[in-house]
Amino acid sequence: MPTDITQHDHRPLRCPKLGHEVQFTYCRCHAGELPCNKIFDCWWQSFDITAFIKEHYTKDHIKKIIAPPKPKMTSLIEMIQQAQRHQQ
């Protein structure tokens, strides 16, 4: 029987991206339905994050989580294009 996905949400940790403390819930919900791509790097010492991710996410989700991030310029261009589409 799967454990509750929110069981670790209260745990605090310093986020290297943001530079301040966040709770696990922020990392778990970082990209909408997917966790932050740094979740393994940040949480491995606190609990078995690998087992948690394998239990609560599909193999396709895990591939997306561990995929390297897009280059900043690509992300910026995509955001500009999305904003332009919303204005039309």
Secondary structure, DSSP 8 states (H G I E B T S, - for coil): ----TTTTTT-EEE-TTTSSEEEHHHHHTTBTTB--TTHHHHHTTTS-HHHHHHHHS-HHHHHHHHS----HHHHHHHHHHHHHHHH-
